[in-house]
């Protein structure tokens, strides 16, 4: 495996992007999936995938003025995705009445996300947090940098930071208009009772956590998550083994949303850079793939609206 990785790292970019290079990359990634230990991660970014947020805006164009939108973000981690989604929606459709649920299995990280206060200074977290008697959630710098391989604000402009946050010194606090009305819940995305807690949702965001599960567990969880989406609603599900997502989408006859499909697939640079040497890495988009329209879709319409 190490020798194969060295070979890949020394391939010129032109060869990596050729059909031969992609085939070798797929072989290498298959070995990585078999050998690497998977673990959940709290690493995330604000405005992580801009084309994904743009598609969400476009899908909401059909909503009547002043109507209600039920939306849930699963495995919300530090809250960056929740606030990014709400910023995208409320900036485009301030008239909508949002009923937002943010769910994570970790109470500690959920409390940190709900506070909505982040450090703008990267911190070395190779050693445990020096709590000094305080709760972990109150250690803003440590939690902000936790599991990050790059700064959490890396993908934002200064103008966007000032629009979303009240910045004081080295800390950024989410503005009240973005935090308004979010229900923060501790829970497991795989819990069959979750539908009774949340109710049917028009949009469910289940991004970038299923890849950290073994394929059988991810398959089961994805099928469970899909039950949360009301007929005609949308499931956003990137950051998952593509074979798992494709199989479930076919089995359950989901309708892939192909608008901005390539842009969304390539929109998260960290996932694309991770392929093929990281299990969570995302293979290059290829229209040579016979099933590309479903394999590379990250957004699906579930069932038919009544």
C-alpha positions as CSV (number, residue, x, y, z in Angstrom):
1,X,0.0,0.0,0.0
2,X,2.8,2.4,0.9
3,X,4.6,1.7,-2.3
4,X,1.4,2.3,-4.3
5,X,0.8,5.6,-2.5
6,X,4.4,6.7,-3.4
7,X,3.8,5.9,-7.0
8,X,0.6,8.0,-7.0
9,X,2.3,10.9,-5.3
10,X,5.0,11.0,-8.0
11,X,2.7,10.8,-11.0
12,X,2.5,14.0,-13.0
13,X,-0.9,15.7,-12.9
14,X,-1.5,15.0,-16.6
15,X,-1.2,11.3,-16.0
16,X,-3.4,11.3,-12.9
17,X,-6.2,12.9,-14.9
18,X,-5.9,10.5,-17.8
19,X,-8.1,7.4,-18.1
20,X,-5.2,5.2,-17.1
21,X,-4.5,7.4,-14.1
22,X,-8.1,7.4,-12.9
23,X,-8.2,3.6,-13.2
24,X,-5.1,3.4,-11.1
25,X,-6.6,5.8,-8.6
26,X,-9.8,3.8,-8.3
27,X,-7.7,0.7,-7.6
28,X,-5.7,2.5,-5.0
29,X,-8.8,4.0,-3.4
30,X,-10.4,0.5,-3.2
31,X,-7.4,-0.7,-1.2
32,X,-7.7,2.3,1.1
33,X,-11.3,1.5,1.8
34,X,-10.5,-2.0,2.7
35,X,-7.5,-1.2,5.0
36,X,-8.1,2.2,6.7
37,X,-9.8,2.5,10.0
38,X,-12.7,4.9,9.9
39,X,-13.6,7.4,12.6
40,X,-16.0,10.3,13.0
41,X,-14.5,13.7,12.8
42,X,-15.6,17.2,13.9
43,X,-13.6,18.9,11.1
44,X,-15.7,21.3,9.1
45,X,-15.8,24.7,7.3
46,X,-18.1,27.6,6.9
47,X,-19.5,27.9,3.3
48,X,-17.9,24.6,2.6
49,X,-19.6,23.9,-0.7
50,X,-20.9,27.0,-2.4
51,X,-22.5,25.3,-5.4
52,X,-24.5,23.1,-2.9
53,X,-25.8,26.2,-1.2
54,X,-26.6,27.8,-4.5
55,X,-28.7,24.8,-5.5
56,X,-30.6,25.0,-2.2
57,X,-31.4,28.6,-3.0
58,X,-32.7,27.7,-6.4
59,X,-34.8,24.8,-5.1
60,X,-36.5,27.3,-2.8
61,X,-37.5,29.6,-5.6
62,X,-40.8,27.6,-5.9
63,X,-41.8,28.3,-2.3
64,X,-44.7,30.7,-1.9
65,X,-43.9,34.0,-0.2
66,X,-44.1,33.7,3.6
67,X,-44.5,30.0,3.6
68,X,-42.9,27.6,6.2
69,X,-39.8,25.5,5.5
70,X,-39.0,22.4,7.6
71,X,-35.3,21.7,7.4
72,X,-32.9,19.5,9.4
73,X,-29.2,19.3,9.4
74,X,-27.9,15.9,10.7
75,X,-24.5,15.4,12.3
76,X,-24.3,19.2,12.6
77,X,-20.9,19.0,14.4
78,X,-19.6,22.5,15.3
79,X,-22.5,24.2,13.6
80,X,-20.7,25.6,10.6
81,X,-23.0,23.9,8.1
82,X,-26.1,24.9,10.0
83,X,-25.2,28.5,10.0
84,X,-24.0,28.4,6.4
85,X,-27.3,26.9,5.2
86,X,-29.3,29.4,7.1
87,X,-27.2,32.3,5.8
88,X,-27.8,31.1,2.2
89,X,-31.5,30.7,2.7
90,X,-32.2,33.8,4.8
91,X,-30.1,36.0,2.5
92,X,-32.1,34.9,-0.5
93,X,-35.5,34.3,1.1
94,X,-35.9,36.3,4.3
95,X,-39.7,35.9,4.0
96,X,-39.6,32.2,4.7
97,X,-40.6,30.9,8.2
98,X,-37.9,28.4,9.0
99,X,-38.4,25.5,11.3
100,X,-34.8,24.3,11.7
101,X,-33.5,21.3,13.6
102,X,-29.7,20.7,14.1
103,X,-28.8,17.2,15.4
104,X,-25.6,15.6,16.6
105,X,-24.8,12.6,18.7
106,X,-22.2,14.5,20.8
107,X,-23.8,16.7,23.5
108,X,-20.4,18.4,24.0
109,X,-20.0,19.5,20.4
110,X,-23.7,20.3,20.2
111,X,-23.4,22.8,23.1
112,X,-20.4,24.4,21.4
113,X,-22.4,24.7,18.1
114,X,-25.4,26.3,19.9
115,X,-23.2,28.9,21.5
116,X,-22.1,30.0,18.0
117,X,-18.8,31.5,19.1
118,X,-15.6,30.6,17.2
119,X,-11.9,31.6,17.4
120,X,-10.3,33.2,14.4
121,X,-6.9,32.1,15.4
122,X,-5.8,28.5,14.6
123,X,-4.6,26.6,17.6
124,X,-2.3,23.5,18.0
125,X,-4.6,20.8,19.4
126,X,-2.0,18.0,19.5
127,X,-2.3,18.1,23.3
128,X,-5.5,17.9,25.4
129,X,-7.3,21.1,26.1
130,X,-6.1,22.9,29.2
131,X,-9.6,23.2,30.8
132,X,-8.5,24.6,34.1
133,X,-11.8,23.4,35.6
134,X,-14.0,24.8,32.8
135,X,-16.1,22.7,30.5
136,X,-14.6,21.7,27.1
137,X,-17.4,23.5,25.3
138,X,-16.2,26.8,26.8
139,X,-12.7,26.4,25.3
140,X,-13.5,28.3,22.1
141,X,-10.0,28.1,20.5
142,X,-9.6,24.4,21.1
143,X,-13.0,23.4,19.9
144,X,-12.8,25.6,16.8
145,X,-9.5,24.0,15.8
146,X,-10.6,20.5,16.8
147,X,-10.0,17.9,13.9
148,X,-9.3,20.8,11.5
149,X,-6.7,20.3,8.8
150,X,-7.3,23.9,7.7
151,X,-8.9,26.9,9.4
152,X,-12.7,26.8,9.8
153,X,-13.0,30.2,8.1
154,X,-10.7,29.4,5.3
155,X,-13.4,29.5,2.6
156,X,-14.9,32.8,3.6
157,X,-14.1,36.4,2.5
158,X,-13.7,39.1,5.1
159,X,-17.0,40.6,3.9
160,X,-18.8,37.3,4.5
161,X,-17.3,37.0,8.0
162,X,-18.5,40.4,8.9
163,X,-22.0,39.7,7.5
164,X,-22.4,36.4,9.4
165,X,-20.6,37.3,12.7
166,X,-20.0,39.9,15.3
167,X,-16.2,40.0,15.4
168,X,-14.6,41.0,18.7
169,X,-10.8,40.5,18.9
170,X,-9.9,37.0,17.9
171,X,-13.5,35.7,18.4
172,X,-16.4,35.6,15.9
173,X,-20.0,35.3,17.3
174,X,-22.8,34.2,15.0
175,X,-25.3,37.1,14.5
176,X,-28.7,36.7,16.3
177,X,-30.7,36.8,13.0
178,X,-28.9,33.6,11.9
179,X,-29.3,31.8,15.3
180,X,-32.9,32.6,15.6
181,X,-35.3,29.6,15.9
182,X,-32.8,26.7,15.7
183,X,-33.7,23.7,17.7
184,X,-30.5,21.9,18.8
185,X,-31.1,18.2,19.5
186,X,-28.8,15.4,20.7
187,X,-29.6,12.3,18.7
188,X,-28.5,9.6,16.4
189,X,-29.3,10.0,12.6
190,X,-29.9,6.2,12.6
191,X,-32.6,6.3,15.2
192,X,-35.9,4.9,13.8
193,X,-37.8,7.1,16.2
194,X,-36.3,10.3,14.8
195,X,-39.2,10.9,12.4
196,X,-41.5,11.1,15.4
197,X,-39.2,13.8,17.0
198,X,-38.6,15.9,13.9
199,X,-41.7,15.3,11.7
200,X,-41.5,15.1,7.9
201,X,-38.9,17.5,6.5
202,X,-38.8,19.3,3.2
203,X,-35.0,19.4,3.2
204,X,-32.7,17.0,5.1
205,X,-29.0,17.7,5.0
206,X,-26.9,14.6,5.7
207,X,-23.5,15.6,4.6
208,X,-20.0,14.4,5.3
209,X,-20.5,11.9,8.1
210,X,-21.7,8.7,6.4
211,X,-18.2,8.3,4.8
212,X,-16.9,7.6,8.3
213,X,-19.1,4.5,8.7
214,X,-18.4,1.1,7.3
215,X,-20.5,0.5,4.1
216,X,-23.1,-1.7,5.7
217,X,-23.7,0.8,8.5
218,X,-23.8,3.7,6.1
219,X,-26.3,1.9,3.9
220,X,-28.6,1.3,6.8
221,X,-28.3,4.8,8.1
222,X,-28.9,6.4,4.7
223,X,-32.1,4.4,4.2
224,X,-33.3,5.5,7.7
225,X,-32.4,9.2,7.0
226,X,-34.5,9.1,3.8
227,X,-37.6,8.4,5.8
228,X,-37.4,11.9,7.3
229,X,-37.9,13.5,3.9
230,X,-41.6,14.2,3.0
231,X,-42.7,13.2,-0.4
232,X,-41.3,15.6,-3.0
233,X,-38.7,16.9,-0.6
234,X,-34.9,16.9,-1.0
235,X,-32.1,15.0,0.6
236,X,-28.6,16.5,0.4
237,X,-26.0,13.7,0.9
238,X,-22.4,14.3,0.0
239,X,-19.4,12.8,1.8
240,X,-20.4,9.1,1.5
241,X,-19.0,6.1,-0.4
242,X,-20.3,6.6,-3.9
243,X,-21.1,2.9,-4.3
244,X,-23.3,3.0,-1.2
245,X,-25.2,6.1,-2.2
246,X,-25.7,4.9,-5.8
247,X,-27.0,1.5,-4.6
248,X,-29.5,3.0,-2.1
249,X,-30.7,5.7,-4.6
250,X,-31.4,3.0,-7.2
251,X,-33.1,0.7,-4.7
252,X,-35.4,3.4,-3.4
253,X,-35.9,5.1,-6.8
254,X,-34.7,8.5,-5.8
255,X,-34.7,11.2,-8.5
256,X,-31.2,12.7,-8.8
257,X,-31.0,16.5,-9.1
258,X,-28.5,17.0,-11.9
259,X,-28.5,20.9,-11.9
260,X,-25.0,22.0,-10.8
261,X,-24.1,18.3,-10.4
262,X,-20.5,18.7,-11.5
263,X,-20.0,22.0,-9.6
264,X,-21.3,20.4,-6.4
265,X,-19.2,17.3,-6.8
266,X,-16.1,19.4,-7.2
267,X,-17.3,22.1,-4.7
268,X,-15.7,20.7,-1.6
269,X,-11.9,20.9,-2.3
270,X,-10.9,19.0,0.8
271,X,-12.9,15.9,-0.4
272,X,-11.5,16.1,-3.9
273,X,-7.9,16.5,-2.7
274,X,-8.3,13.5,-0.4
275,X,-8.8,11.0,-3.3
276,X,-7.5,8.4,-3.7
277,X,-5.3,8.1,-0.6
278,X,-8.0,8.9,2.1
279,X,-11.0,6.8,2.6
280,X,-13.2,9.9,2.6
281,X,-11.7,11.2,-0.7
282,X,-14.0,11.8,-3.6
283,X,-13.2,10.4,-7.1
284,X,-13.0,12.8,-10.1
285,X,-16.2,13.5,-12.0
286,X,-16.3,11.5,-15.2
287,X,-19.1,11.5,-17.8
288,X,-17.4,8.3,-19.2
289,X,-19.0,6.6,-16.2
290,X,-22.3,5.1,-17.6
291,X,-24.3,6.0,-14.5
292,X,-22.7,9.4,-13.9
293,X,-26.1,11.1,-13.6
294,X,-26.9,9.2,-10.4
295,X,-23.4,8.3,-9.2
296,X,-22.2,11.9,-8.9
297,X,-25.5,13.5,-7.7
298,X,-25.3,14.8,-4.2
299,X,-28.9,15.9,-4.0
300,X,-32.0,13.8,-4.6
301,X,-35.8,14.3,-4.7
302,X,-37.5,11.7,-2.6
303,X,-40.9,10.5,-3.9
304,X,-43.6,12.7,-5.4
305,X,-45.2,15.7,-3.9
306,X,-48.9,15.2,-3.1
